[in-house]
Amino acid sequence: MLYFKEVTIPKYKESGKEEFGIMPKNTQGNAMRDIFIKEFENGDLEFLDKKGKPHILTKQTQNDWINTFGLDNIEQNYIPAHTQEIKQALKGREVHLSMGSLLKIVERQREAYIPNVKQTIDNPDLIIQDARDGILFVKKFNDNLIFTSVGADFETHITIISNAPKNQRSIKSKIANSGKVLYQSPNLQSLVNPSFYRHTN
């Protein structure tokens, strides 16, 4: 059993905002020691959330994350290869998914949604710019599951900071309350009622 120094998820200042889980290039090699306080013999990792509560990132979840996103390790960022239409909607900005998102998923016991995260940021049905929450990537999987990934806009790129299932009412509310639809999939009309995306100003 290996013990590392105590720490919570680090914050870094970038473009006047706090960005969770993205390590400056000169510190990426120390990310594991900066975040995890204990490594077990089976490969599980223990970390603390912002309130100091411990959580276990299992070896299985680490492998699921790496395999789902085609990464070399959990410290590596995932950057989707978007279509030209989505790139244009995002004004050429890349979307970054980091280890910080993985830790939040573990904190909220949403490991089963890891495949949904990839599909949502790779091929969203809607991209909404929300004044309060940032950039929302929305995908409807079936009548019982609408999934969202929320990105913080850092001007040069967008960092995913939250991933969660939502209901249709909450998405419609975002649009009704001055949310701007940046992109909608050609398949959207067959997925939801047209009133779902009525507000596009």
TORTILUM-587719 format. One record per residue (C-alpha): residue number from 1; residue in one letter; x, y, z. Coordinates in Angstrom, 1 decimal. Layout:
[NUM, 'A', [X, Y, Z]];
...
REM end
This chain:
[1, 'M', [0.0, 0.0, 0.0]];
[2, 'L', [1.4, 3.4, -1.0]];
[3, 'Y', [0.7, 6.6, 0.8]];
[4, 'F', [0.8, 10.0, -0.9]];
[5, 'K', [0.6, 13.5, 0.5]];
[6, 'E', [-2.8, 14.8, 1.5]];
[7, 'V', [-4.7, 17.0, -1.0]];
[8, 'T', [-8.0, 17.8, -2.5]];
[9, 'I', [-8.8, 18.3, -6.2]];
[10, 'P', [-6.6, 21.2, -7.2]];
[11, 'K', [-7.8, 24.4, -8.7]];
[12, 'Y', [-5.9, 26.4, -11.3]];
[13, 'K', [-6.5, 30.0, -12.4]];
[14, 'E', [-7.0, 30.4, -16.1]];
[15, 'S', [-8.5, 33.3, -17.9]];
[16, 'G', [-9.7, 34.8, -14.6]];
[17, 'K', [-11.6, 31.6, -13.7]];
[18, 'E', [-11.0, 28.6, -11.6]];
[19, 'E', [-10.5, 25.5, -13.6]];
[20, 'F', [-10.7, 22.1, -11.9]];
[21, 'G', [-8.7, 19.1, -12.9]];
[22, 'I', [-6.6, 20.6, -15.7]];
[23, 'M', [-3.0, 20.6, -14.8]];
[24, 'P', [-0.5, 23.1, -16.1]];
[25, 'K', [1.9, 21.3, -18.5]];
[26, 'N', [4.8, 21.6, -16.1]];
[27, 'T', [2.9, 19.8, -13.3]];
[28, 'Q', [1.0, 17.1, -15.1]];
[29, 'G', [3.6, 14.5, -14.1]];
[30, 'N', [2.8, 15.1, -10.5]];
[31, 'A', [-1.0, 14.9, -10.9]];
[32, 'M', [-1.4, 11.5, -9.3]];
[33, 'R', [0.6, 12.5, -6.2]];
[34, 'D', [-1.2, 15.9, -6.0]];
[35, 'I', [-4.7, 14.3, -6.0]];
[36, 'F', [-4.6, 10.8, -4.6]];
[37, 'I', [-3.9, 10.2, -0.9]];
[38, 'K', [-3.6, 6.4, -1.0]];
[39, 'E', [-3.1, 3.6, -3.6]];
[40, 'F', [-4.2, 0.1, -2.7]];
[41, 'E', [-2.4, -3.1, -3.9]];
[42, 'N', [-5.3, -3.9, -6.2]];
[43, 'G', [-4.9, -0.5, -8.0]];
[44, 'D', [-7.8, 1.3, -6.4]];
[45, 'L', [-7.1, 5.0, -5.5]];
[46, 'E', [-8.4, 7.1, -2.7]];
[47, 'F', [-9.0, 10.8, -2.9]];
[48, 'L', [-10.8, 13.5, -1.0]];
[49, 'D', [-13.5, 15.7, -2.3]];
[50, 'K', [-13.7, 19.5, -1.5]];
[51, 'K', [-15.4, 18.7, 1.8]];
[52, 'G', [-12.7, 16.3, 2.9]];
[53, 'K', [-14.8, 13.2, 2.3]];
[54, 'P', [-12.9, 10.2, 1.0]];
[55, 'H', [-13.9, 8.4, -2.2]];
[56, 'I', [-12.5, 5.3, -3.9]];
[57, 'L', [-11.7, 5.4, -7.6]];
[58, 'T', [-11.6, 1.7, -8.4]];
[59, 'K', [-9.2, 0.1, -10.8]];
[60, 'Q', [-12.2, -1.1, -12.8]];
[61, 'T', [-13.5, 2.4, -13.2]];
[62, 'Q', [-10.1, 3.6, -14.2]];
[63, 'N', [-10.0, 1.0, -16.9]];
[64, 'D', [-13.5, 1.9, -18.0]];
[65, 'W', [-12.5, 5.5, -18.4]];
[66, 'I', [-9.3, 4.8, -20.2]];
[67, 'N', [-11.0, 2.3, -22.6]];
[68, 'T', [-14.1, 4.4, -23.2]];
[69, 'F', [-12.1, 7.5, -24.3]];
[70, 'G', [-9.1, 5.7, -25.8]];
[71, 'L', [-6.6, 7.2, -23.4]];
[72, 'D', [-3.2, 6.1, -22.2]];
[73, 'N', [-4.0, 6.8, -18.6]];
[74, 'I', [-6.5, 8.7, -16.4]];
[75, 'E', [-4.4, 11.8, -16.3]];
[76, 'Q', [-4.7, 12.3, -20.1]];
[77, 'N', [-7.3, 14.8, -21.4]];
[78, 'Y', [-9.9, 13.6, -23.9]];
[79, 'I', [-10.6, 16.0, -26.8]];
[80, 'P', [-13.5, 15.0, -29.1]];
[81, 'A', [-13.1, 15.0, -32.9]];
[82, 'H', [-16.2, 17.1, -33.7]];
[83, 'T', [-17.9, 17.5, -37.1]];
[84, 'Q', [-17.4, 20.8, -38.9]];
[85, 'E', [-20.8, 22.0, -37.9]];
[86, 'I', [-20.1, 21.5, -34.2]];
[87, 'K', [-16.7, 23.1, -34.6]];
[88, 'Q', [-18.3, 26.1, -36.2]];
[89, 'A', [-20.9, 26.3, -33.4]];
[90, 'L', [-18.1, 26.3, -30.8]];
[91, 'K', [-16.1, 28.9, -32.8]];
[92, 'G', [-13.3, 26.5, -33.2]];
[93, 'R', [-12.7, 25.9, -29.5]];
[94, 'E', [-11.7, 22.4, -28.4]];
[95, 'V', [-13.6, 20.6, -25.7]];
[96, 'H', [-11.4, 19.2, -22.9]];
[97, 'L', [-12.6, 16.3, -20.7]];
[98, 'S', [-10.1, 15.8, -17.8]];
[99, 'M', [-9.6, 13.6, -14.8]];
[100, 'G', [-11.5, 16.1, -12.8]];
[101, 'S', [-14.7, 15.0, -14.5]];
[102, 'L', [-13.9, 11.4, -13.6]];
[103, 'L', [-13.4, 12.2, -9.9]];
[104, 'K', [-16.7, 14.1, -9.8]];
[105, 'I', [-18.5, 11.1, -11.5]];
[106, 'V', [-17.1, 8.9, -8.7]];
[107, 'E', [-18.1, 11.3, -6.0]];
[108, 'R', [-21.7, 11.3, -7.3]];
[109, 'Q', [-21.7, 7.5, -8.0]];
[110, 'R', [-22.4, 8.0, -11.7]];
[111, 'E', [-19.8, 5.5, -13.0]];
[112, 'A', [-22.5, 3.7, -15.1]];
[113, 'Y', [-22.9, 6.9, -17.2]];
[114, 'I', [-19.3, 7.0, -18.4]];
[115, 'P', [-20.3, 5.8, -21.9]];
[116, 'N', [-23.0, 8.4, -22.0]];
[117, 'V', [-20.5, 11.2, -21.3]];
[118, 'K', [-18.5, 10.2, -24.4]];
[119, 'Q', [-21.5, 10.0, -26.7]];
[120, 'T', [-22.9, 13.3, -25.3]];
[121, 'I', [-19.7, 15.4, -26.0]];
[122, 'D', [-18.9, 13.5, -29.2]];
[123, 'N', [-22.3, 13.8, -30.8]];
[124, 'P', [-24.6, 16.1, -28.9]];
[125, 'D', [-28.2, 16.7, -30.1]];
[126, 'L', [-28.1, 20.2, -28.7]];
[127, 'I', [-25.4, 22.6, -27.6]];
[128, 'I', [-26.8, 25.5, -25.5]];
[129, 'Q', [-25.1, 28.6, -24.3]];
[130, 'D', [-26.4, 29.4, -20.8]];
[131, 'A', [-25.5, 32.6, -19.1]];
[132, 'R', [-25.3, 30.9, -15.7]];
[133, 'D', [-24.1, 27.4, -16.4]];
[134, 'G', [-21.8, 27.9, -19.4]];
[135, 'I', [-22.0, 25.6, -22.5]];
[136, 'L', [-24.4, 22.6, -22.2]];
[137, 'F', [-24.0, 19.5, -24.4]];
[138, 'V', [-27.3, 17.6, -24.5]];
[139, 'K', [-28.1, 14.2, -25.8]];
[140, 'K', [-31.4, 12.2, -25.6]];
[141, 'F', [-30.7, 8.5, -25.4]];
[142, 'N', [-34.3, 7.4, -24.9]];
[143, 'D', [-37.6, 8.5, -23.4]];
[144, 'N', [-36.1, 8.0, -19.9]];
[145, 'L', [-32.6, 9.4, -20.3]];
[146, 'I', [-31.5, 12.8, -21.4]];
[147, 'F', [-27.8, 13.4, -20.5]];
[148, 'T', [-25.9, 16.6, -20.2]];
[149, 'S', [-22.3, 17.6, -20.0]];
[150, 'V', [-21.6, 21.2, -18.8]];
[151, 'G', [-18.6, 23.0, -20.0]];
[152, 'A', [-16.9, 26.1, -18.6]];
[153, 'D', [-15.9, 28.5, -21.3]];
[154, 'F', [-12.3, 29.6, -21.1]];
[155, 'E', [-12.4, 31.4, -24.4]];
[156, 'T', [-9.5, 29.4, -25.9]];
[157, 'H', [-11.2, 26.1, -25.0]];
[158, 'I', [-14.2, 24.6, -23.2]];
[159, 'T', [-13.6, 22.4, -20.1]];
[160, 'I', [-16.2, 19.9, -19.1]];
[161, 'I', [-17.0, 20.4, -15.4]];
[162, 'S', [-20.2, 18.4, -14.8]];
[163, 'N', [-21.9, 15.3, -16.3]];
[164, 'A', [-25.4, 14.3, -15.3]];
[165, 'P', [-28.7, 12.9, -16.4]];
[166, 'K', [-31.5, 15.5, -16.7]];
[167, 'N', [-35.2, 15.6, -17.4]];
[168, 'Q', [-36.7, 17.3, -20.5]];
[169, 'R', [-38.3, 20.0, -18.4]];
[170, 'S', [-35.0, 21.2, -17.1]];
[171, 'I', [-33.6, 21.5, -20.6]];
[172, 'K', [-36.6, 23.3, -21.9]];
[173, 'S', [-36.3, 25.7, -18.9]];
[174, 'K', [-32.7, 26.5, -19.8]];
[175, 'I', [-33.8, 27.5, -23.3]];
[176, 'A', [-36.8, 29.4, -22.1]];
[177, 'N', [-34.6, 31.4, -19.7]];
[178, 'S', [-32.5, 33.0, -22.4]];
[179, 'G', [-30.5, 30.0, -23.3]];
[180, 'K', [-29.0, 30.3, -26.8]];
[181, 'V', [-29.0, 27.2, -29.0]];
[182, 'L', [-25.6, 27.1, -30.7]];
[183, 'Y', [-26.2, 23.8, -32.5]];
[184, 'Q', [-28.9, 21.2, -33.0]];
[185, 'S', [-28.5, 17.8, -34.6]];
[186, 'P', [-30.4, 17.1, -37.8]];
[187, 'N', [-31.9, 14.2, -35.9]];
[188, 'L', [-33.4, 16.4, -33.2]];
[189, 'Q', [-36.9, 16.7, -34.6]];
[190, 'S', [-37.4, 13.0, -34.5]];
[191, 'L', [-36.2, 12.9, -30.9]];
[192, 'V', [-38.2, 15.6, -29.2]];
[193, 'N', [-41.1, 17.9, -29.7]];
[194, 'P', [-40.2, 21.0, -31.8]];
[195, 'S', [-41.2, 23.3, -28.8]];
[196, 'F', [-38.2, 21.8, -27.0]];
[197, 'Y', [-35.8, 24.1, -29.0]];
[198, 'R', [-38.2, 27.0, -29.8]];
[199, 'H', [-35.9, 29.7, -28.2]];
[200, 'T', [-32.8, 30.2, -30.3]];
[201, 'N', [-32.0, 33.9, -29.8]];
REM end
